[in-house]
Amino acid sequence: MGFFSRLFQPRADGAPPPEDWTSLPEGQASELVLFDEEAHRLVAQFDIDAAIVTHERWLPWLGEVLRGARDERLRPEVVAEDTCSELGQWLHGSGRAALGHFPAFDMLMRRHRYFHQQAAALIAHAEAGENPQAEQAFKSCQHAPRQVVLLLKELQRGLVRKQRAAGRLQ
């Protein structure tokens, strides 16, 4: 059982997940469980592989900004909004509707939002010629996209396992 799969368990008490994204749910955690129709709908709505590939491209783009490249599409005020990406739109829309009840979903949302905030700070500092601050912002945002990708991959593994199990039952 993977580390992140243990996080995709609904809370038994129905309470919202803790603000501290680093904590695990209390008690025995189990694999991600989605109802068959929910899993199929989620896979049909959103290409997790494409989201992973797109999200992994952010760090090289930001590395170029750190080295002095300017891209008009990477404006700090736009990048700061975590809904500016396809992943962010899905997380705030149908992803929340399908998975918002899992504690790890909120962790995914927070890590995604944090990444966008740090990326926007990097761009703003780089544009202002504040290289030490830009480098610090780059260091701060390097870990968050990896966590987002790990959470997405774990989500994908859980969905694939659920689809396989549903196929065996038919």
Secondary structure, 3 states (H helix, E strand, C coil): CCCHHHHCCCCCCCCCCCCCCCCCCCCCCCCCCCCHHHHHHHHHHCCHHHHHHHHHCHHHHHHHHHCCCCCCCCCHHHHCCCCCCHHHHHHHCHHHHHHCCCHHHHHHHHHHHHHHHHHHHHHHHHHCCCHHHHHHHHHHHHHHHHHHHHHHHHHHHHHHHHHHHHHHHC
